[in-house]
Amino acid sequence: MAKVNENFLELEDDYLFSKILTKTNEFKSKNPNKKVISLGIGDVSLPLAPTVIKAMHDAVDEMSKKETFKGYGLVQGYDFLIDKIIKTEYETRGIKLDNDEVFIAAGSKGDLAGISELLSSDNTVAIMDPVYPAYRDVNIMLGRSNIKYLEATKENDFIPEIPKEHIDIIYLCSPNNPTGTVMTKEQLEKWVQYARENNSIIMYDSVYEIFITDDSIPHSIYEIEGAKEVAVEFRSYSKLAGFTGVRCSYSVVPKELKVSNNISLNNLWKRRQSAKFGAASYITQKAAEAIYSKQGQKEIKENIAYYQENARYMKQELEKMGFTVYGGMHSPYVWLKTPNDMKSWDFFDELLNKTAVIGTPGVGFGKCGEGYFRLTAFSSKEDTKEAIRQIKENFRLK
Ligand code: PLP
């Protein structure tokens, strides 16, 4: 009998969203006439921008003709997209990158896991708590038992302290999922300095950077001097342009970034991708390219503004009701302190039973998330308003 990879047996059950679903279905069967509003899963609700749709249609037409048909593309991605990324996302912030430092992929989730795989399993790892659960899971799958959880609490404004000990791999996420907090330039400078002093690598997840509204907050870790020597950056079109179903993202792996024995991570990633990754499709990359046109930028920014307004509205109204609310600015997530220190799942049940509104229990993102609750701004404006109305009418803060 084939032997299992025992690392996988160390994973906790992926119960968060399945438990939410089970509880929601139970509620629906008992209350068939009630409309349940989900502000739970961080998935977008607006359709793709018209400019993106047009680019996809045009790309499909190209595929239909012998002269313009495309087969396998370069694993790293097409230069037409990489050029636009470098010019629009990086050069505008004073960051210079070569084309072979940007890798197009089919979602950041896969790259976060893939790049972690290039590093030895005996590395020490630091992960924020609470956090996007995939960071923890991929490290467990790789057999890393030496994981330090950096506590993000209201006492430290959800930005953990720099570790006192040596850590090899650090996962940072700003704007953060689930707390909605962002790291300032000064905070990020300290992490980069720590990584340089400790020869650590920072896995910098900035898939929500489009939600940043304050110019003083970095969108990219490479806005910090010296970061290219210590950081990989992950960006995605999922939330930026509603591509959660289309699947397109990119990772920046600078050539200056070296691991033990002066090995280039960029070369290693290239090698790994050529063996394991089949490239994002031409149609998808054409769709992503379209967002960099003048009209494309206008359309995706309108969609982001729509979600930002949902977040602002939720935060404002929940605060008026007396809730303590974090996030909701520079982020599509509102991070709510449960009233009277209720456990996250008890609050979930009470909110569902009284208001038919679904959110995500904070404890699902780590133990420091206990007593918190995440609401997303990705629903429709109408549903967001209705959810708040339901909470106002039917939920009493004791
Ligand atoms: N990083 C964070 C913090 C996320 O919340 C998500 C998705 O929700 C991802 C990465 C993965 O995004 P995708 O694989 O859709 O690009």
Residues whose N, C-alpha, C, O or C-beta is under 5 A from the ligand:
A	BS01	PLP	G42 G107 S108 K109 Y132 C173 N177 D205 V207 S236 S238 S249
